[in-house]
Amino acid sequence: MCRVQDTACRRIVVTHGTDTLIQTALFLAEKLGPECDKKVVLTGSFLPERFRESDADINIGVCLGAVSCLPPGVYTAMQGLVVPADQVARDSTGAFHRIP
């Protein structure tokens, strides 16, 4: 079983590497199913937080704000966008964006 599934917590923030963040979000969404009453938001950064130009601070801030007001489900929070797991993609430059 998945720890996210097993916990009693209803608001969950997951920090994750950006290379497979979308795949993990999709996995969690499938594992938890549409009847899930939890809010799960995954985020990461292109540069580690210790670097001056890191996006870690803004991504975690957006993530923490979003987890409080979203409806239940699994989301990604990257580059100022909070997107359901099944509506996010990365383009050839590595940027995250919403897909229809």
N, CA, C and O atoms as a DFTB+ gen file, in Angstrom:
400 C
 N C O
     1  1       0.824      -1.191       0.000
     2  2       0.000       0.000       0.000
     3  2       0.865       1.250       0.000
     4  3       2.029       1.209       0.399
     5  1       0.319       2.306      -0.427
     6  2       0.979       3.601      -0.545
     7  2       0.825       4.387       0.770
     8  3      -0.262       4.417       1.346
     9  1       1.900       5.016       1.240
    10  2       1.833       5.782       2.499
    11  2       0.831       6.922       2.415
    12  3       0.172       7.246       3.402
    13  1       0.715       7.524       1.253
    14  2      -0.268       8.597       1.077
    15  2      -1.663       8.037       1.285
    16  3      -2.515       8.694       1.882
    17  1      -1.894       6.860       0.811
    18  2      -3.192       6.203       0.956
    19  2      -3.445       5.810       2.410
    20  3      -4.576       5.901       2.887
    21  1      -2.414       5.379       3.107
    22  2      -2.567       4.853       4.462
    23  2      -2.689       5.915       5.544
    24  3      -3.238       5.632       6.609
    25  1      -2.200       7.118       5.312
    26  2      -2.212       8.137       6.349
    27  2      -3.619       8.703       6.576
    28  3      -4.451       8.729       5.669
    29  1      -3.857       9.146       7.795
    30  2      -5.128       9.793       8.121
    31  2      -5.142      11.257       7.671
    32  3      -6.199      11.888       7.652
    33  1      -3.988      11.793       7.313
    34  2      -3.898      13.193       6.858
    35  2      -4.737      13.394       5.604
    36  3      -4.771      12.533       4.725
    37  1      -5.403      14.522       5.527
    38  2      -6.242      14.828       4.370
    39  2      -5.602      15.848       3.440
    40  3      -6.040      16.002       2.300
    41  1      -4.565      16.552       3.913
    42  2      -3.814      17.503       3.089
    43  2      -2.361      17.057       3.096
    44  3      -1.719      17.009       4.145
    45  1      -1.849      16.731       1.914
    46  2      -0.511      16.143       1.819
    47  2       0.304      16.895       0.771
    48  3      -0.151      17.118      -0.351
    49  1       1.512      17.279       1.160
    50  2       2.470      17.915       0.259
    51  2       3.619      16.936       0.053
    52  3       4.167      16.396       1.014
    53  1       3.978      16.713      -1.209
    54  2       5.078      15.810      -1.538
    55  2       6.119      16.601      -2.320
    56  3       5.809      17.177      -3.363
    57  1       7.356      16.631      -1.818
    58  2       8.437      17.216      -2.602
    59  2       9.069      16.089      -3.399
    60  3       9.252      14.985      -2.888
    61  1       9.401      16.372      -4.655
    62  2       9.754      15.304      -5.585
    63  2      10.693      15.847      -6.652
    64  3      10.653      17.036      -6.965
    65  1      11.513      15.011      -7.195
    66  2      12.327      15.395      -8.344
    67  2      11.437      15.691      -9.539
    68  3      10.391      15.066      -9.716
    69  1      11.854      16.641     -10.351
    70  2      11.006      17.073     -11.470
    71  2      10.982      16.089     -12.635
    72  3      10.037      16.096     -13.423
    73  1      12.004      15.244     -12.758
    74  2      12.052      14.321     -13.902
    75  2      10.867      13.364     -13.941
    76  3      10.354      13.067     -15.020
    77  1      10.425      12.879     -12.795
    78  2       9.324      11.905     -12.753
    79  2       8.149      12.380     -11.908
    80  3       7.317      11.572     -11.496
    81  1       8.074      13.668     -11.647
    82  2       7.004      14.217     -10.822
    83  2       5.625      13.916     -11.412
    84  3       4.710      13.537     -10.681
    85  1       5.473      14.078     -12.700
    86  2       4.168      13.841     -13.333
    87  2       3.782      12.367     -13.238
    88  3       2.629      12.044     -12.953
    89  1       4.727      11.484     -13.472
    90  2       4.438      10.048     -13.399
    91  2       4.007       9.656     -11.987
    92  3       3.083       8.861     -11.819
    93  1       4.668      10.208     -10.979
    94  2       4.282       9.900      -9.601
    95  2       2.903      10.459      -9.284
    96  3       2.106       9.800      -8.616
    97  1       2.615      11.661      -9.755
    98  2       1.286      12.245      -9.538
    99  2       0.204      11.378     -10.174
   100  3      -0.842      11.150      -9.567
   101  1       0.446      10.898     -11.378
   102  2      -0.527      10.019     -12.044
   103  2      -0.682       8.694     -11.303
   104  3      -1.791       8.174     -11.178
   105  1       0.429       8.149     -10.813
   106  2       0.388       6.912     -10.035
   107  2      -0.467       7.102      -8.778
   108  3      -1.323       6.272      -8.471
   109  1      -0.230       8.196      -8.059
   110  2      -0.995       8.448      -6.838
   111  2      -2.478       8.655      -7.144
   112  3      -3.339       8.155      -6.420
   113  1      -2.773       9.384      -8.206
   114  2      -4.172       9.602      -8.585
   115  2      -4.865       8.280      -8.885
   116  3      -6.017       8.074      -8.501
   117  1      -4.163       7.390      -9.568
   118  2      -4.742       6.076      -9.866
   119  2      -4.912       5.249      -8.594
   120  3      -5.950       4.618      -8.398
   121  1      -3.896       5.251      -7.730
   122  2      -3.935       4.477      -6.489
   123  2      -5.058       4.943      -5.563
   124  3      -5.765       4.132      -4.964
   125  1      -5.208       6.274      -5.458
   126  2      -6.199       6.827      -4.546
   127  2      -7.614       6.746      -5.100
   128  3      -8.576       6.612      -4.344
   129  1      -7.740       6.825      -6.413
   130  2      -9.044       6.707      -7.057
   131  2      -9.882       7.969      -6.960
   132  3      -9.566       8.870      -6.183
   133  1     -10.948       8.038      -7.745
   134  2     -11.784       9.243      -7.808
   135  2     -12.578       9.504      -6.521
   136  3     -13.015      10.632      -6.292
   137  1     -12.768       8.498      -5.691
   138  2     -13.535       8.675      -4.455
   139  2     -12.682       9.186      -3.295
   140  3     -13.187       9.371      -2.188
   141  1     -11.425       9.410      -3.537
   142  2     -10.493       9.863      -2.498
   143  2     -10.904      11.224      -1.954
   144  3     -11.288      12.114      -2.713
   145  1     -10.821      11.380      -0.637
   146  2     -11.165      12.656      -0.015
   147  2      -9.926      13.446       0.400
   148  3     -10.036      14.404       1.165
   149  1      -8.753      13.060      -0.091
   150  2      -7.502      13.729       0.249
   151  2      -7.111      14.730      -0.829
   152  3      -7.486      14.600      -1.995
   153  1      -6.345      15.734      -0.403
   154  2      -5.751      16.706      -1.313
   155  2      -4.256      16.440      -1.292
   156  3      -3.613      16.566      -0.249
   157  1      -3.700      16.074      -2.441
   158  2      -2.279      15.755      -2.542
   159  2      -1.673      16.667      -3.600
   160  3      -2.136      16.704      -4.740
   161  1      -0.630      17.405      -3.213
   162  2       0.026      18.302      -4.156
   163  2       1.512      17.959      -4.184
   164  3       2.176      17.959      -3.148
   165  1       2.028      17.666      -5.376
   166  2       3.448      17.379      -5.569
   167  2       4.136      18.601      -6.141
   168  3       3.591      19.287      -7.006
   169  1       5.330      18.865      -5.656
   170  2       6.124      19.977      -6.176
   171  2       7.598      19.616      -6.142
   172  3       8.001      18.645      -5.501
   173  1       8.383      20.398      -6.832
   174  2       9.829      20.188      -6.876
   175  2      10.487      21.484      -7.298
   176  3       9.875      22.549      -7.228
   177  1      11.728      21.397      -7.733
   178  2      12.425      22.583      -8.228
   179  2      13.439      22.168      -9.280
   180  3      13.966      21.056      -9.254
   181  1      13.698      23.069     -10.193
   182  2      14.681      22.795     -11.232
   183  2      16.100      22.910     -10.699
   184  3      17.012      22.243     -11.188
   185  1      16.281      23.757      -9.697
   186  2      17.572      23.897      -9.021
   187  2      17.352      23.673      -7.529
   188  3      16.324      24.093      -6.998
   189  1      18.279      23.028      -6.846
   190  2      18.133      22.844      -5.396
   191  2      17.974      24.189      -4.685
   192  3      18.449      25.218      -5.167
   193  1      17.313      24.166      -3.557
   194  2      17.009      25.375      -2.794
   195  2      18.259      26.171      -2.420
   196  3      18.198      27.394      -2.294
   197  1      19.361      25.505      -2.245
   198  2      20.586      26.210      -1.822
   199  2      21.158      27.125      -2.909
   200  3      21.998      27.976      -2.615
   201  1      20.713      26.962      -4.159
   202  2      21.176      27.835      -5.233
   203  2      20.394      29.146      -5.232
   204  3      19.200      29.166      -4.937
   205  1      21.066      30.215      -5.558
   206  2      20.479      31.551      -5.523
   207  2      19.245      31.672      -6.427
   208  3      18.261      32.297      -6.034
   209  1      19.280      31.100      -7.599
   210  2      18.189      31.240      -8.564
   211  2      17.187      30.087      -8.513
   212  3      16.461      29.854      -9.479
   213  1      17.144      29.380      -7.415
   214  2      16.240      28.234      -7.300
   215  2      14.775      28.667      -7.326
   216  3      14.426      29.748      -6.851
   217  1      13.941      27.825      -7.878
   218  2      12.501      28.044      -7.872
   219  2      11.838      27.283      -6.721
   220  3      10.611      27.241      -6.641
   221  1      12.623      26.690      -5.841
   222  2      12.084      25.876      -4.751
   223  2      11.158      26.677      -3.838
   224  3      10.069      26.210      -3.502
   225  1      11.573      27.867      -3.437
   226  2      10.767      28.659      -2.499
   227  2       9.390      28.984      -3.060
   228  3       8.385      28.802      -2.373
   229  1       9.333      29.458      -4.285
   230  2       8.040      29.816      -4.863
   231  2       7.175      28.578      -5.087
   232  3       5.964      28.620      -4.870
   233  1       7.783      27.489      -5.517
   234  2       7.002      26.275      -5.751
   235  2       6.405      25.723      -4.463
   236  3       5.246      25.310      -4.446
   237  1       7.186      25.712      -3.385
   238  2       6.648      25.201      -2.122
   239  2       5.591      26.153      -1.570
   240  3       4.612      25.707      -0.971
   241  1       5.774      27.448      -1.761
   242  2       4.762      28.409      -1.322
   243  2       3.440      28.232      -2.050
   244  3       2.378      28.222      -1.428
   245  1       3.506      28.093      -3.358
   246  2       2.294      27.863      -4.161
   247  2       1.636      26.549      -3.731
   248  3       0.415      26.464      -3.598
   249  1       2.457      25.546      -3.520
   250  2       1.967      24.229      -3.110
   251  2       1.223      24.307      -1.771
   252  3       0.121      23.773      -1.639
   253  1       1.817      24.963      -0.794
   254  2       1.190      25.068       0.532
   255  2      -0.098      25.869       0.487
   256  3      -1.056      25.533       1.185
   257  1      -0.141      26.912      -0.314
   258  2      -1.377      27.673      -0.461
   259  2      -2.461      26.865      -1.150
   260  3      -3.627      26.911      -0.758
   261  1      -2.073      26.131      -2.168
   262  2      -3.041      25.360      -2.952
   263  2      -3.662      24.220      -2.158
   264  3      -4.861      23.969      -2.271
   265  1      -2.865      23.533      -1.361
   266  2      -3.375      22.360      -0.653
   267  2      -4.491      22.728       0.328
   268  3      -5.279      21.870       0.723
   269  1      -4.556      23.985       0.713
   270  2      -5.606      24.431       1.632
   271  2      -6.940      24.699       0.945
   272  3      -7.989      24.605       1.582
   273  1      -6.916      25.030      -0.345
   274  2      -8.160      25.474      -0.974
   275  2      -8.623      24.627      -2.160
   276  3      -9.690      24.895      -2.714
   277  1      -7.868      23.631      -2.559
   278  2      -8.266      22.779      -3.681
   279  2      -9.325      21.767      -3.275
   280  3      -9.429      21.411      -2.101
   281  1     -10.105      21.305      -4.230
   282  2     -10.967      20.151      -3.941
   283  2     -10.099      18.896      -3.862
   284  3      -8.961      18.914      -4.333
   285  1     -10.600      17.817      -3.284
   286  2      -9.811      16.582      -3.207
   287  2      -9.306      16.147      -4.580
   288  3      -9.983      16.318      -5.594
   289  1      -8.103      15.580      -4.586
   290  2      -7.485      15.105      -5.816
   291  2      -5.982      15.181      -5.716
   292  3      -5.434      15.545      -4.676
   293  1      -5.313      14.832      -6.810
   294  2      -3.857      14.869      -6.877
   295  2      -3.462      15.929      -7.897
   296  3      -3.984      15.957      -9.011
   297  1      -2.535      16.798      -7.505
   298  2      -2.136      17.946      -8.309
   299  2      -0.616      18.078      -8.358
   300  3       0.100      17.499      -7.541
   301  1      -0.143      18.848      -9.328
   302  2       1.248      19.284      -9.355
   303  2       1.254      20.798      -9.183
   304  3       0.340      21.492      -9.628
   305  1       2.302      21.296      -8.529
   306  2       2.477      22.739      -8.361
   307  2       3.884      23.082      -8.808
   308  3       4.850      22.869      -8.076
   309  1       3.991      23.611     -10.006
   310  2       5.290      23.978     -10.580
   311  2       5.135      25.271     -11.368
   312  3       4.132      25.468     -12.054
   313  1       6.124      26.151     -11.271
   314  2       6.180      27.377     -12.061
   315  2       4.926      28.231     -11.922
   316  3       4.476      28.843     -12.891
   317  1       4.363      28.271     -10.717
   318  2       3.183      29.076     -10.445
   319  2       1.878      28.459     -10.894
   320  3       0.822      29.070     -10.733
   321  1       1.926      27.262     -11.453
   322  2       0.723      26.575     -11.920
   323  2       0.377      25.415     -10.993
   324  3       1.244      24.627     -10.615
   325  1      -0.880      25.323     -10.638
   326  2      -1.378      24.168      -9.901
   327  2      -2.342      23.458     -10.845
   328  3      -3.365      24.012     -11.246
   329  1      -1.993      22.214     -11.193
   330  2      -2.709      21.509     -12.255
   331  2      -3.038      20.086     -11.797
   332  3      -2.187      19.420     -11.207
   333  1      -4.263      19.610     -12.060
   334  2      -4.557      18.212     -11.763
   335  2      -3.569      17.281     -12.470
   336  3      -3.095      17.577     -13.567
   337  1      -3.271      16.168     -11.832
   338  2      -2.256      15.235     -12.340
   339  2      -2.503      14.818     -13.788
   340  3      -1.554      14.638     -14.551
   341  1      -3.755      14.667     -14.167
   342  2      -4.063      14.197     -15.524
   343  2      -4.134      15.330     -16.547
   344  3      -4.499      15.101     -17.700
   345  1      -3.787      16.552     -16.132
   346  2      -3.848      17.689     -17.047
   347  2      -2.525      18.440     -17.157
   348  3      -2.498      19.586     -17.606
   349  1      -1.424      17.800     -16.749
   350  2      -0.123      18.468     -16.769
   351  2       0.831      17.720     -17.685
   352  3       0.776      16.496     -17.797
   353  1       1.706      18.474     -18.337
   354  2       2.731      17.882     -19.211
   355  2       3.958      18.775     -19.154
   356  3       3.913      19.896     -18.648
   357  1       5.058      18.252     -19.687
   358  2       6.292      19.035     -19.826
   359  2       6.602      19.162     -21.309
   360  3       6.394      18.226     -22.082
   361  1       7.097      20.320     -21.693
   362  2       7.471      20.486     -23.090
   363  2       8.952      20.182     -23.274
   364  3       9.624      19.763     -22.332
   365  1       9.455      20.390     -24.471
   366  2      10.841      20.010     -24.799
   367  2      11.879      20.809     -24.012
   368  3      13.035      20.397     -23.917
   369  1      11.474      21.952     -23.448
   370  2      12.406      22.738     -22.634
   371  2      12.363      22.316     -21.167
   372  3      13.169      22.785     -20.363
   373  1      11.429      21.436     -20.815
   374  2      11.283      20.991     -19.436
   375  2      10.243      21.764     -18.659
   376  3       9.990      21.459     -17.494
   377  1       9.632      22.767     -19.285
   378  2       8.622      23.579     -18.609
   379  2       7.321      22.800     -18.415
   380  3       6.914      22.032     -19.287
   381  1       6.683      23.000     -17.283
   382  2       5.392      22.385     -16.997
   383  2       4.285      23.263     -17.540
   384  3       4.385      24.488     -17.483
   385  1       3.226      22.657     -18.069
   386  2       2.074      23.412     -18.547
   387  2       0.828      22.560     -18.499
   388  3       0.894      21.332     -18.440
   389  1      -0.316      23.232     -18.527
   390  2      -1.610      22.551     -18.499
   391  2      -1.949      22.058     -19.892
   392  3      -1.744      22.764     -20.880
   393  1      -2.467      20.848     -19.965
   394  2      -2.973      20.321     -21.232
   395  2      -4.489      20.206     -21.131
   396  3      -5.018      19.995     -20.040
   397  1      -5.183      20.340     -22.235
   398  2      -6.654      20.256     -22.203
   399  2      -7.136      18.849     -21.900
   400  3      -8.342      18.609     -21.837
